[in-house]
């Protein structure tokens, strides 16, 4: 889960930070709020604690855990946001001052930083603030706003913090996620299926579900409504995602078929069993009196194959191919045979990638013959690349995104 450290300083706009944090939590981000002393005079830390479900950090020497807090926050962050960012905080950042928890965290982090300045227009236009901002921009700090308008102090001008949704949009942009799947409902399958032999045994596979869960999580970040049909896994379901738990290939087929009609995209990341025992014993199979045991297996339904035939025009189907050698030629054969739009192929025997790893190395094949070979990367990053491939395909379809039944009503409920 992406962790956003959200700094709140003592500007009147601190109340708007609550809404920005709420929107982020709703999108499934892990948000850790750090407040300056002055910010706590404007909004109570309990408000942020209630919205995030996490402790709120305010003081340098009052840690909420065993670690040195500014370092652990700085390392945990995938992004540090400061909203509102006062002139004082910008000055401290520009000059490397570190005298409270937020400024020390900002000095210690290697994550990207986004600030949303908010202050009186004269303070904003003061050469000191302008120089500080240009120092920060040169260093790669992202800046959103301020906007023009009426200020809390009664004056008009440039200095209002931008609205919470604009902060969220900018965060998604900095994280490379954008709003690319807003208005879409997507179905993702994950994990391995289990085919029961008797009440205590099953035929399974080594899929951990991590790739499918990363796809569900990142689709949610990108604004989609997500349904995750998952085989048994030890993973926590991503927040904001509808999870349907299944066990067998037949269960998965039933749940996918009943839901996919409403979806613009289906990604079959699950490792579905290809065969299932012909007979499921009602009682535990006993060892006594047997020299050996031969199992008769029968094929399971090919879910992806069935969906390819039943799909609506414009629906995008993504398949996976877990191979054990001869990756490209098998993948090329599979995309042709399966009739999917995109096939993500990976060699599961490669060290450091595939089953149970947090990393994966894959080739993305497109139905028009294009192929993108990717480096070894975290499964979450690969998931974003897969969604980007899907979005690109939707845009290039002649009856693509424009003709999609965009579910704006649902998109709004996700916000
Ligand atoms: N799949 C499916 N239904 C099945 C088996 C697989 O929908 N009964 C899906 C997987 O989720 C995956 C894709 O089909 O997205 C390819 O799975 P894979 O097992 O690699 O392909 P197979 O067609 O089973 O080919 P083979 O086992 O011969 O490599």
Boltz pocket constraint, residues with backbone or C-beta under 6 A from the ligand:
constraints:
  - pocket:
      binder: B
      contacts: [[A, 249], [A, 268], [A, 269], [A, 270], [A, 271], [A, 272], [A, 273], [A, 274], [A, 300], [A, 301], [A, 302], [A, 303], [A, 304], [A, 305], [A, 318], [A, 319], [A, 320], [A, 321], [A, 322]]
      max_distance: 6.0
